[in-house]
Amino acid sequence: MLKTKNIENLEHLQDVDLTAYATLYQKELLEQIIPFWDKNSIDSEFGGYFTCLDRQGKVYDTDKFIWLQGRQVWTYAMLYNNVEKKQEWLDTSLHGADFLIKNGRDKEGNWYFSLNQKGEALVEPYNIFSDCFAAMAFGELYKATKNPEHKEIAVTTYNNILARQNNPKGKWNKIHEGTRELKSFSLPMILCNLSLLLEEVIGKEVVDQMVPPLIEDIMTNFLNKEHGIIMENVYTTGEFSDSFEGRVVNPGHGNESMWFLMDIAVRYNKQDLIKQCEEILTRTTEFGWDKEFGGIYYFLDIQGHPTQELQWNQKLWWVHIETMISFAKAYKLTGNEKSKEWFLKLHDYTWNHFRDTEFQGEWFGYLTREGKPLLEAKGGKWKGCFHVPRGLYELWKTLK
């Protein structure tokens, strides 16, 4: 096995044992990514974290977005629970959790979308994913602290998500009822992963009750049988909608969900589900791959029509990282050389385009179609301390 310092200087790594990648990702996570957030994101004055960080880590906006606060609480608690019992990691997680407990919810217990630096509400709780990542954060933190308040917040928030799942945006929903009733893939996708992560606080019985219907919904309703690709929106009946919303494919979402489902398949020993996930993952990546410049498109139309998303041909960090995780897990579980080939191809693109070699630490998030940094910021409204560290951790542990 080649040493890490040699791996980083190679353009192609196809002949390197995959365990060498585990070392590479471990080093990047612990020596670059986490120190970047340690140094730049902690708001020692008002609590919580800064996520709007420029290329060098300087704060350029102080607003705080609840789902990114929750994601960072989870990341540090996860590292404490799974990597090493470092008190500073637990302290960093608690730093964000205390800020969320104090400021994050309205009177009904719904989590706001964003706050100002002091913790005053800016945007109402229209986005249920604030709740999802708050539940995920406090569930992981409870594993570390055994603090009953953390468990109570996780359970209450999870139950609130289930109560809102049929109308996630509630009174903030802009859709007129009765004309085109669609449901989104995002929520069943995240509930699969969230339910597993929260098993210690919600109980095995709840997980076993929740997960099978979610798998059925994804594989029956959201899976386009003609193309073998996950659709982003379908009619509530599960039928295809020939509309902008109904034709859109988000390859990153589809591919990310496949490693969630493979984790579930391992839990329940469903070999057929593992195979199905690998097939969907491969088809989606082949469909989404830019054959001219490389990388995976952000959005596409299943019928090849123009998309309503003007950023459709951008290349995003999380899309590539999550797809790498899925192919790594698929190869580990099946030994299929096709999955290994795709993993290597994705590593080569991702490592050489998103990683900033001049100002090391966090990675770029947004590239042009040609693969050049579109924004040099390392964090913002949508990018925080989550996909890169979680991805590197998952890849490290999967390939180890």
C-alpha positions as MATLAB code, in Angstrom:
seq = 'MLKTKNIENLEHLQDVDLTAYATLYQKELLEQIIPFWDKNSIDSEFGGYFTCLDRQGKVYDTDKFIWLQGRQVWTYAMLYNNVEKKQEWLDTSLHGADFLIKNGRDKEGNWYFSLNQKGEALVEPYNIFSDCFAAMAFGELYKATKNPEHKEIAVTTYNNILARQNNPKGKWNKIHEGTRELKSFSLPMILCNLSLLLEEVIGKEVVDQMVPPLIEDIMTNFLNKEHGIIMENVYTTGEFSDSFEGRVVNPGHGNESMWFLMDIAVRYNKQDLIKQCEEILTRTTEFGWDKEFGGIYYFLDIQGHPTQELQWNQKLWWVHIETMISFAKAYKLTGNEKSKEWFLKLHDYTWNHFRDTEFQGEWFGYLTREGKPLLEAKGGKWKGCFHVPRGLYELWKTLK';
ca = [
       0.000    0.000    0.000;
       1.322    3.409   -0.941;
       1.793    5.992    1.747;
      -0.655    8.879    1.911;
       1.884   11.512    0.918;
       2.526    9.598   -2.307;
      -1.147    9.051   -3.066;
      -1.870   12.769   -3.021;
       0.664   13.377   -5.791;
      -0.700   10.763   -8.173;
      -3.109   11.713  -10.921;
      -4.601    8.251  -11.218;
      -4.989    5.836   -8.326;
      -6.558    2.847  -10.071;
      -3.721    0.517   -9.149;
      -3.761    1.460   -5.458;
      -5.436   -0.819   -2.941;
      -8.660    0.805   -1.756;
      -7.502    0.683    1.851;
      -5.029    3.400    0.876;
      -7.990    5.693    0.263;
      -9.169    5.085    3.806;
      -5.902    6.541    5.092;
      -6.213    9.457    2.692;
      -9.732   10.339    3.830;
      -8.916    9.868    7.503;
      -6.006   12.281    7.235;
      -8.035   14.844    5.296;
     -10.869   14.689    7.837;
      -8.778   14.956   10.983;
      -5.928   17.181    9.799;
      -7.689   19.551    7.403;
     -11.488   19.658    7.544;
     -12.214   19.542   11.279;
      -9.390   21.974   12.196;
     -10.868   24.441    9.668;
     -14.218   24.456   11.488;
     -12.536   24.419   14.895;
     -10.607   27.549   14.038;
     -13.185   29.574   12.123;
     -16.771   28.633   12.949;
     -17.207   28.965   16.705;
     -19.121   32.074   17.812;
     -17.728   32.547   21.310;
     -19.800   35.689   21.895;
     -23.381   34.603   21.190;
     -23.079   30.832   20.816;
     -23.644   28.555   17.866;
     -21.579   28.477   14.715;
     -20.703   30.698   11.795;
     -21.144   28.894    8.477;
     -20.647   31.754    6.021;
     -16.880   31.455    5.689;
     -14.786   32.643    2.755;
     -11.953   30.775    1.117;
      -9.564   31.489    3.971;
     -12.144   30.890    6.694;
     -13.084   34.500    7.455;
     -16.705   35.197    8.414;
     -18.540   37.170    5.720;
     -22.086   36.883    7.110;
     -23.248   36.175   10.666;
     -26.758   34.768   10.074;
     -27.256   31.279   11.495;
     -29.241   28.635    9.664;
     -30.856   26.067   11.921;
     -30.265   23.023    9.769;
     -26.561   23.880    9.476;
     -26.346   24.459   13.235;
     -27.920   21.045   13.782;
     -25.642   19.391   11.265;
     -22.549   20.713   13.021;
     -23.821   19.624   16.437;
     -24.299   16.155   14.945;
     -20.889   16.076   13.247;
     -18.938   16.804   16.417;
     -21.055   14.460   18.541;
     -20.585   11.733   15.919;
     -16.823   12.201   15.955;
     -16.827   12.022   19.755;
     -18.955    8.866   19.739;
     -17.282    7.033   16.854;
     -13.703    8.264   16.457;
     -12.286    9.400   19.793;
     -13.641   10.666   23.113;
     -12.043   14.078   22.723;
     -13.544   16.510   25.199;
     -13.089   19.429   22.823;
     -15.296   17.698   20.238;
     -18.027   17.148   22.802;
     -17.675   20.736   24.017;
     -18.045   22.024   20.458;
     -21.189   19.952   19.966;
     -22.648   21.191   23.257;
     -21.768   24.770   22.288;
     -24.111   24.553   19.310;
     -26.744   22.513   21.133;
     -27.053   25.067   23.924;
     -27.553   27.829   21.352;
     -30.295   25.789   19.643;
     -32.058   24.989   22.926;
     -32.113   28.652   23.815;
     -33.109   30.121   20.449;
     -34.022   27.513   17.852;
     -37.776   26.850   18.281;
     -41.047   28.741   18.209;
     -43.710   28.350   20.903;
     -45.149   25.252   19.195;
     -41.759   23.538   19.148;
     -41.110   23.976   15.425;
     -37.543   24.823   14.458;
     -36.946   28.136   12.715;
     -35.149   28.241    9.385;
     -32.694   30.969   10.352;
     -31.654   33.328   13.154;
     -29.448   36.379   13.351;
     -26.131   36.173   15.154;
     -27.688   36.891   18.551;
     -30.252   34.128   18.091;
     -33.272   36.230   17.168;
     -35.598   34.581   14.642;
     -35.299   35.722   11.032;
     -37.202   33.143    8.974;
     -40.212   31.170   10.182;
     -40.194   27.331   10.540;
     -41.386   26.632    6.992;
     -38.652   24.074    6.278;
     -39.094   20.700    7.944;
     -35.437   19.878    7.359;
     -34.547   22.221   10.192;
     -36.476   19.775   12.382;
     -34.857   16.744   10.751;
     -31.327   17.900   11.483;
     -32.230   19.113   14.954;
     -33.586   15.639   15.777;
     -30.482   14.067   14.264;
     -28.227   16.386   16.269;
     -29.819   15.845   19.664;
     -30.164   12.104   19.107;
     -26.434   11.808   18.446;
     -25.592   14.136   21.315;
     -27.697   12.045   23.703;
     -25.517    9.030   22.908;
     -22.580   11.021   24.258;
     -24.159   12.814   27.222;
     -27.093   10.594   28.292;
     -28.740   13.910   29.164;
     -32.527   13.297   29.255;
     -33.163   16.791   27.869;
     -31.257   15.901   24.721;
     -33.275   12.713   24.324;
     -36.559   14.535   24.908;
     -35.748   17.125   22.240;
     -34.809   14.418   19.734;
     -37.969   12.359   20.351;
     -40.333   15.331   20.410;
     -38.850   16.743   17.222;
     -38.988   13.365   15.469;
     -42.653   12.969   16.373;
     -43.332   16.485   15.146;
     -41.735   15.596   11.804;
     -44.042   12.592   11.470;
     -47.051   14.760   12.316;
     -46.070   17.246    9.592;
     -44.893   14.800    6.923;
     -48.024   15.018    4.752;
     -47.848   18.816    4.682;
     -44.257   19.702    5.622;
     -44.514   23.438    4.953;
     -47.856   23.802    6.699;
     -49.319   27.306    6.439;
     -46.249   28.405    4.454;
     -47.088   26.054    1.572;
     -47.494   28.080   -1.643;
     -49.103   25.288   -3.664;
     -52.794   25.626   -4.524;
     -54.611   22.508   -3.381;
     -56.389   20.134   -5.712;
     -54.724   20.804   -9.068;
     -51.378   19.057   -9.079;
     -50.899   17.122   -5.853;
     -47.237   16.109   -5.721;
     -45.072   14.623   -3.011;
     -41.323   15.098   -2.700;
     -38.643   12.438   -2.421;
     -36.616   14.447    0.096;
     -38.612   13.531    3.187;
     -38.891    9.727    2.824;
     -35.231    9.740    1.844;
     -34.080   11.504    4.992;
     -36.520    9.636    7.247;
     -34.837    6.352    6.278;
     -31.497    7.584    7.537;
     -32.881    9.598   10.438;
     -34.888    6.690   11.824;
     -31.810    4.464   11.927;
     -29.680    7.163   13.541;
     -32.289    7.774   16.239;
     -32.824    4.127   17.189;
     -31.315    4.655   20.637;
     -33.852    7.367   21.463;
     -36.989    6.248   19.574;
     -36.533    2.484   20.055;
     -36.046   -0.490   17.737;
     -39.800   -1.105   17.467;
     -40.385    2.352   15.997;
     -37.540    1.899   13.514;
     -38.875   -1.499   12.415;
     -42.310    0.044   11.999;
     -41.133    3.118   10.093;
     -38.531    1.781    7.681;
     -40.365   -0.861    5.560;
     -43.116    1.535    4.354;
     -40.463    4.118    3.481;
     -38.570    1.577    1.355;
     -41.825    0.564   -0.307;
     -42.682    4.192   -1.055;
     -39.268    4.879   -2.588;
     -39.017    1.717   -4.667;
     -42.662    1.667   -5.770;
     -43.602    5.312   -6.185;
     -40.429    7.367   -6.664;
     -38.508    4.840   -8.764;
     -39.206    5.488  -12.435;
     -39.612    1.974  -13.815;
     -38.859    2.965  -17.410;
     -35.486    4.546  -16.630;
     -34.611    2.909  -13.310;
     -33.959    6.318  -11.751;
     -35.372    8.002   -8.652;
     -37.648   10.963   -9.421;
     -37.644   14.057   -7.242;
     -41.438   14.528   -7.293;
     -44.363   12.269   -8.157;
     -48.126   12.493   -7.754;
     -49.343   11.521   -4.297;
     -50.706    8.388   -5.982;
     -47.170    7.531   -7.098;
     -47.789    8.255  -10.768;
     -45.464   10.212  -13.053;
     -46.235   13.908  -13.534;
     -45.326   15.295  -16.951;
     -44.415   18.728  -15.611;
     -41.293   20.691  -14.647;
     -41.485   19.342  -11.109;
     -42.431   15.828  -12.148;
     -39.692   15.412  -14.756;
     -36.816   16.692  -12.630;
     -34.036   14.323  -11.571;
     -31.579   15.263   -8.826;
     -28.823   12.647   -9.253;
     -27.252   13.597   -5.928;
     -30.433   12.907   -3.964;
     -31.030    9.604   -5.698;
     -27.451    8.475   -5.185;
     -27.252    9.617   -1.554;
     -30.397    7.693   -0.733;
     -28.877    4.498   -2.072;
     -26.297    4.287    0.710;
     -29.031    4.990    3.248;
     -30.971    2.061    1.809;
     -27.901   -0.163    1.642;
     -27.316    0.457    5.358;
     -30.922   -0.598    5.934;
     -30.444   -3.643    3.701;
     -27.448   -4.726    5.782;
     -29.477   -4.317    8.964;
     -32.298   -6.540    7.668;
     -30.061   -8.819    5.546;
     -31.847   -7.944    2.302;
     -29.429   -8.950   -0.431;
     -31.977   -8.216   -3.152;
     -32.290   -4.628   -1.911;
     -28.505   -4.182   -2.015;
     -28.458   -5.343   -5.629;
     -31.359   -3.080   -6.556;
     -29.662   -0.081   -4.928;
     -26.461   -0.739   -6.848;
     -28.385   -0.930  -10.122;
     -30.218    2.355   -9.454;
     -26.975    4.018   -8.366;
     -25.199    2.981  -11.561;
     -28.037    4.016  -13.863;
     -28.450    7.377  -12.144;
     -24.744    8.161  -12.302;
     -24.523    7.175  -15.954;
     -27.524    9.388  -16.671;
     -26.132   12.325  -14.678;
     -22.478   12.175  -15.762;
     -21.179   15.043  -17.908;
     -19.449   13.178  -20.723;
     -17.640   16.276  -21.966;
     -16.241   17.861  -18.797;
     -16.741   15.141  -16.200;
     -18.647   15.364  -12.954;
     -22.333   14.909  -12.170;
     -24.946   17.468  -13.168;
     -27.022   19.059  -10.403;
     -30.421   18.721  -12.102;
     -31.662   17.051  -15.275;
     -35.005   16.476  -17.011;
     -35.840   12.788  -17.361;
     -37.113   13.430  -20.897;
     -34.243   15.682  -21.912;
     -36.232   18.922  -21.835;
     -34.823   22.198  -20.452;
     -35.000   22.351  -16.672;
     -36.501   25.180  -14.637;
     -33.405   25.110  -12.397;
     -30.981   27.584  -13.953;
     -28.089   26.028  -11.982;
     -28.747   22.636  -13.531;
     -25.247   22.160  -14.971;
     -23.261   23.190  -11.909;
     -21.165   20.570  -10.148;
     -21.813   20.453   -6.375;
     -19.625   19.036   -3.630;
     -22.269   17.023   -1.825;
     -23.522   15.328   -5.001;
     -20.084   13.855   -5.680;
     -19.198   12.977   -2.098;
     -22.496   11.193   -1.465;
     -22.182    9.278   -4.724;
     -18.675    8.188   -3.744;
     -20.006    6.848   -0.448;
     -22.673    4.851   -2.253;
     -20.246    3.280   -4.720;
     -17.766    2.484   -1.941;
     -20.490    0.716    0.035;
     -21.799   -1.038   -3.056;
     -18.359   -2.382   -3.924;
     -17.759   -3.498   -0.357;
     -21.082   -5.349   -0.273;
     -21.120   -6.851   -3.774;
     -17.540   -6.895   -5.054;
     -18.870   -5.574   -8.370;
     -15.946   -4.141  -10.355;
     -18.293   -1.651  -12.034;
     -18.886    0.022   -8.671;
     -15.149    0.108   -8.007;
     -14.534    1.739  -11.388;
     -17.132    4.414  -10.696;
     -15.723    5.039   -7.237;
     -12.237    5.561   -8.673;
     -13.566    7.852  -11.400;
     -15.491    9.928   -8.864;
     -12.559   10.113   -6.480;
     -10.327   11.396   -9.249;
     -12.817   14.126  -10.212;
     -13.780   15.100   -6.663;
     -10.299   15.139   -5.151;
      -8.861   17.170   -8.019;
     -11.682   19.717   -8.389;
     -13.331   20.390   -5.014;
     -10.282   20.242   -2.766;
      -8.537   23.600   -2.359;
      -4.785   23.007   -2.503;
      -3.853   26.655   -1.891;
      -5.973   27.441    1.179;
      -6.396   23.996    2.648;
      -9.145   23.056    5.041;
     -12.688   22.909    3.749;
     -13.452   22.190    0.112;
     -15.087   24.298   -2.562;
     -18.801   23.661   -2.860;
     -19.801   24.947   -6.278;
     -18.099   24.466   -9.627;
     -18.961   25.569  -13.131;
     -19.821   22.906  -15.642;
     -16.184   23.008  -16.746;
     -15.017   22.228  -13.198;
     -13.746   25.653  -12.111;
     -14.720   27.120   -8.706;
     -17.875   29.155   -9.174;
     -17.817   30.440   -5.591;
     -14.623   30.371   -3.550;
     -16.489   30.459   -0.221;
     -16.071   27.385    1.962;
     -19.471   27.737    3.625;
     -22.714   29.671    3.383;
     -26.482   29.345    3.654;
     -26.521   25.787    2.330;
     -22.994   24.490    2.942;
     -21.699   23.908    6.455;
     -19.831   21.389    8.559;
     -21.555   18.252    7.324;
     -21.249   16.668    3.872;
     -17.459   16.816    3.597;
     -16.693   15.574    7.131;
     -19.488   12.993    7.114;
     -18.445   11.844    3.659;
     -14.785   11.508    4.575;
     -15.731    9.624    7.740;
     -18.035    7.219    5.863;
     -15.443    6.616    3.155;
     -12.684    6.095    5.719;
     -14.683    3.544    7.668;
     -16.138    1.802    4.600;
     -12.800    1.329    2.861;
     -10.758    0.605    5.969;
];
